[in-house]
């Protein structure tokens, strides 16, 4: 089950483009590393309250 707004590949690409680990992304978002692993594998999807944080991170990458 994936969310069309944040599919697993998009999350993984975002993290890799930021040059950070799953653990570092988890710390930035206030979730566990296991949560990031679940999102990136498609086992789970980010909650709506996380979407704005992900969008802001994505915008910061685009602005570089």
N, C-alpha and C positions, 0 to 999 in steps of 0.2 A: 504494500500500500504506500504510494508516494503522493506527495502534495505537488500539484502542478507548478506552484510558485517556488518551491524549493526542492527540486528533485535531487537525489543523492549525488549525481555527477556535478551539479551546480555547487553544492556545499563543498564537496571535495576540491573542486577547482578553485573556489574562493579561498579555502584554507591554504592550498598549495601556492596560489598567487600571492598570498600574504607572507609566505615563507615561514609558516608556523606549524607546530605539531598539533595533533588532536588534543593533547593535554593543555597546550597554550590557548587554543580556541575555547576549550571547555572553561578555563579560568576566566577568559574575557566575557563569556556568556553566562557564567554562574551556574553551569551544569557540570555533570561528571564526564570524564573521558569516555566511559561506557556509553553515555548518551550520544556523544559525537560519533562513536563507532556505529551505533544503531542507526543514526540518521544517514551516515555515509553508505551504509550497506543496504538501506531501504527497509530495514526491519521496523523502524519507527519514523515519524515525521516531527519536525519542530513544532512546538506550540505557537499559536498566533502571537503571543507576547514576545517571542523571539524574533519574529519576522522583521520588525523595524531595526533591530540591532544588526541582523544580517544584511539588510538593505544598506544601512549606513556603512558597514564594512565594505560592501561591494562598491558603493559610491567612492569611498576613499581610495580604493584600488584603481578605479577608473580615472580618478583625478591625478594620479601620479604621472 
